[in-house]
Amino acid sequence: MSIAGDLIRGHTDAIILARLLHGDSYGYEINKVILTLSDSRFELKEATLYTAFRRLEELGYITSYWGDSGSGARRRYYTITPAGREACYRLLSEWEQTKEIMDQILSLEEEA
């Protein structure tokens, strides 16, 4: 599944921002949700995930803070900013347009 993985990895920012629309979270939890929602077919590498967090923070799309988990471990939590929400909706729109174009190009139906 390297081709699908490459296609998905190209949308890492959209994936992370969309997950943060559901609420603040930390890296391991976000990756666990991605793995669950993809039926274990996709997982972001830790380096990819944390590089994306740094990039998104530098762009002002997310902020981070230290929080305690129920088990007493300190974790860095991420929260989406208003600019991040706008970027997320823009990226999701771009994804929908990309899917539509790919569906048209890859269609097995005869051209009109």
Contact map, one row per residue, 1 for C-alpha under 8 A:
1111100000000000000000000000000000000000000000000000000000000000000000000000000000000000000000000000000000000000
1111110000000000000000000000000000000000000000000000000000000000000000000000000000000000000000000000000000000000
1111111000000000000000000000000000000000000000000000000000000000000000000000000000000000000000000000000000000000
1111111100000000000000000000000000000000000000000000000000000000000000000000000000000000000000000000000000000000
1111111110000000000000000000000000000000010000000000000000000000000000000000000000000000000000000000000000000000
0111111111000000000000000000000000000000000000000000000000000000000000000000000000000000000000000000000000000000
0011111111100000000000000000000000000000000000000000000000000000000000000000000000000000000000000000000000000000
0001111111110000000000000000000000000000000000000000000000000000000000000000000000000000000000000000000000000000
0000111111110000000000000000000000000000000100000000000000000000000000000000000000000000000000000000000000000000
0000011111110000000000000000000000000000000000000000000000000000000000000000000000000000000000000000000000000000
0000001111111110000000000000000000000000000000000000000000000000000000000000000000000000000000000000000000000000
0000000111111111000000000000000000000000000000001001000000000000000000000000000000000000000000000000000000000000
0000000000111111100000000000000000000000000000000001000100000000000000000000000000000000000000000000000000000000
0000000000111111110000000000000000000000000000000000000000000000000000000000000000000001001100000000000000000000
0000000000111111111000000000000000000000000000000000000000000000000000000000000000000000000000000000000000000000
0000000000011111111100000000010000000000000000000000000000000000000000000000000000000000000000000000000000000000
0000000000001111111110000000000000000000000000000000000000000000000000000000000100011001000000000000000000000000
0000000000000111111111000000000000000000000000000000000000000000000000000000000000000001000000000000000000000000
0000000000000011111111100000010000000000000000000000000000000000000000000000000000000000000000000000000000000000
0000000000000001111111111000000000000000000000000000000000000000000000000000011100000000000000000000000000000000
0000000000000000111111110000000000000000000000000000000000000000000000000000000100001000000000000000000000000000
0000000000000000011111110000000000000000000000000000000000000000000000000000000000000000000000000000000000000000
0000000000000000001111111000000000000000000000000000000000000000000000000000001000000000000000000000000000000000
0000000000000000000111111100000000000000000000000000000000000000000000000000111100000000000000000000000000000000
0000000000000000000100111110110000000000000000000000000000000000000000000000111000000000000000000000000000000000
0000000000000000000000011111110000000000000000000000000000000000000000000011110000000000000000000000000000000000
0000000000000000000000001111111000000000000000001100000000000000000000000001100000000000000000000000000000000000
0000000000000000000000000111111100000000000000000000000000000000000000000000000000000000000000000000000000000000
0000000000000000000000001111111110000000000000000000000000000000000000000000000000000000000000000000000000000000
0000000000000001001000001111111111000000000000000000000000000000000000000000000000000000000000000000000000000000
0000000000000000000000000011111111100000001100000000000000000000000000000000000000000000000000000000000000000000
0000000000000000000000000001111111110000001000000000000000000000000000000000000000000000000000000000000000000000
0000000000000000000000000000111111111000000000000000000000000000000000000000000000000000000000000000000000000000
0000000000000000000000000000011111111100011000000000000000000000000000000000000000000000000000000000000000000000
0000000000000000000000000000001111111111111000000000000000000000000000000000000000000000000000000000000000000000
0000000000000000000000000000000111111111000000000000000000000000000000000000000000000000000000000000000000000000
0000000000000000000000000000000011111111000000000000000000000000000000000000000000000000000000000000000000000000
0000000000000000000000000000000001111111110000000000000000000000000000000000000000000000000000000000000000000000
0000000000000000000000000000000000111111110000000000000000000000000000000000000000000000000000000000000000000000
0000000000000000000000000000000000111111111000000000000000000000000000000000000000000000000000000000000000000000
0000000000000000000000000000000000100111111000000000000000000000000000000000000000000000000000000000000000000000
0000100000000000000000000000000001100111111100000000000000000000000000000000000000000000000000000000000000000000
0000000000000000000000000000001101100001111110000000000000000000000000000000000000000000000000000000000000000000
0000000010000000000000000000001000000000011111011000000000000000000000000000000000000000000000000000000000000000
0000000000000000000000000000000000000000001111111000000000000000000000000000000000000000000000000000000000000000
0000000000000000000000000000000000000000000111111100000000000000000000000000000000000000000000000000000000000000
0000000000000000000000000000000000000000000011111110000000000000000000000000000000000000000000000000000000000000
0000000000000000000000000000000000000000000111111111000000000000000000000000000000000000000000000000000000000000
0000000000010000000000000010000000000000000111111111100000000000000000000000000000000000000000000000000000000000
0000000000000000000000000010000000000000000001111111110000000000000000000000000000000000000000000000000000000000
0000000000000000000000000000000000000000000000111111111000000000000000000000000000000000000000000000000000000000
0000000000011000000000000000000000000000000000011111111100000000000000000000000000000000000000000000000000000000
0000000000000000000000000000000000000000000000001111111110000100000000000000000000000000000000000000000000000000
0000000000000000000000000000000000000000000000000111111111000000000000000000000000000000000000000000000000000000
0000000000000000000000000000000000000000000000000011111111100000000000000000000000000000000000000000000000000000
0000000000001000000000000000000000000000000000000001111111111100000000000000000000000000000000000000000000000000
0000000000000000000000000000000000000000000000000000111111111111000000000000000000000000000000000000000000000000
0000000000000000000000000000000000000000000000000000011111111000000000000000000000000000000000000000000000000000
0000000000000000000000000000000000000000000000000000001111111100000000000000000000000000000000000000000000000000
0000000000000000000000000000000000000000000000000000000111111110000000000000000010110000000000000000000000000000
0000000000000000000000000000000000000000000000000000000111111110000000000000000111111010000000000000000000000000
0000000000000000000000000000000000000000000000000000100110111111000000000000011110010000000000000000000000000000
0000000000000000000000000000000000000000000000000000000010011111100000000000011110000000000000000000000000000000
0000000000000000000000000000000000000000000000000000000010000111110000000001111000000000000000000000000000000000
0000000000000000000000000000000000000000000000000000000000000011111000000001110000000000000000000000000000000000
0000000000000000000000000000000000000000000000000000000000000001111100000111100000000000000000000000000000000000
0000000000000000000000000000000000000000000000000000000000000000111110000111100000000000000000000000000000000000
0000000000000000000000000000000000000000000000000000000000000000011111111110000000000000000000000000000000000000
0000000000000000000000000000000000000000000000000000000000000000001111111110000000000000000000000000000000000000
0000000000000000000000000000000000000000000000000000000000000000000111111000000000000000000000000000000000000000
0000000000000000000000000000000000000000000000000000000000000000000111111000000000000000000000000000000000000000
0000000000000000000000000000000000000000000000000000000000000000000111111100000000000000000000000000000000000000
0000000000000000000000000000000000000000000000000000000000000000000111111110000000000000000000000000000000000000
0000000000000000000000000000000000000000000000000000000000000000011110011111000000000000000000000000000000000000
0000000000000000000000000100000000000000000000000000000000000000011110001111100000000000000000000000000000000000
0000000000000000000000000110000000000000000000000000000000000001111000000111110000000000000000000000000000000000
0000000000000000000000011110000000000000000000000000000000000001111000000011111000000000000000000000000000000000
0000000000000000000100011100000000000000000000000000000000000111100000000001111100000000000000000000000000000000
0000000000000000000100111000000000000000000000000000000000000111000000000000111110000000000000000000000000000000
0000000000000000100110010000000000000000000000000000000000001110000000000000011111011000000000000000000000000000
0000000000000000000000000000000000000000000000000000000000011110000000000000001111111000000000000000000000000000
0000000000000000000000000000000000000000000000000000000000001000000000000000000111111100000000000000000000000000
0000000000000000000000000000000000000000000000000000000000011000000000000000000011111110000000000000000000000000
0000000000000000100000000000000000000000000000000000000000011100000000000000000111111111000000000000000000000000
0000000000000000100010000000000000000000000000000000000000001000000000000000000111111111100000000000000000000000
0000000000000000000000000000000000000000000000000000000000000000000000000000000001111111110000000000000000000000
0000000000000000000000000000000000000000000000000000000000001000000000000000000000111111111000000000000000000000
0000000000000100110000000000000000000000000000000000000000000000000000000000000000011111111100000000000000000000
0000000000000000000000000000000000000000000000000000000000000000000000000000000000001111111110000000000000000000
0000000000000000000000000000000000000000000000000000000000000000000000000000000000000111111111000000000000000000
0000000000000100000000000000000000000000000000000000000000000000000000000000000000000011111111100000000000000000
0000000000000100000000000000000000000000000000000000000000000000000000000000000000000001111111110000000000000000
0000000000000000000000000000000000000000000000000000000000000000000000000000000000000000111111111000000000000000
0000000000000000000000000000000000000000000000000000000000000000000000000000000000000000011111111100000000000000
0000000000000000000000000000000000000000000000000000000000000000000000000000000000000000001111111110000000000000
0000000000000000000000000000000000000000000000000000000000000000000000000000000000000000000111111111000000000000
0000000000000000000000000000000000000000000000000000000000000000000000000000000000000000000011111111100000000000
0000000000000000000000000000000000000000000000000000000000000000000000000000000000000000000001111111110000000000
0000000000000000000000000000000000000000000000000000000000000000000000000000000000000000000000111111111000000000
0000000000000000000000000000000000000000000000000000000000000000000000000000000000000000000000011111111100000000
0000000000000000000000000000000000000000000000000000000000000000000000000000000000000000000000001111111110000000
0000000000000000000000000000000000000000000000000000000000000000000000000000000000000000000000000111111111000000
0000000000000000000000000000000000000000000000000000000000000000000000000000000000000000000000000011111111100000
0000000000000000000000000000000000000000000000000000000000000000000000000000000000000000000000000001111111100000
0000000000000000000000000000000000000000000000000000000000000000000000000000000000000000000000000000111111100000
0000000000000000000000000000000000000000000000000000000000000000000000000000000000000000000000000000011111110000
0000000000000000000000000000000000000000000000000000000000000000000000000000000000000000000000000000001111111000
0000000000000000000000000000000000000000000000000000000000000000000000000000000000000000000000000000000001111100
0000000000000000000000000000000000000000000000000000000000000000000000000000000000000000000000000000000000111110
0000000000000000000000000000000000000000000000000000000000000000000000000000000000000000000000000000000000011111
0000000000000000000000000000000000000000000000000000000000000000000000000000000000000000000000000000000000001111
0000000000000000000000000000000000000000000000000000000000000000000000000000000000000000000000000000000000000111
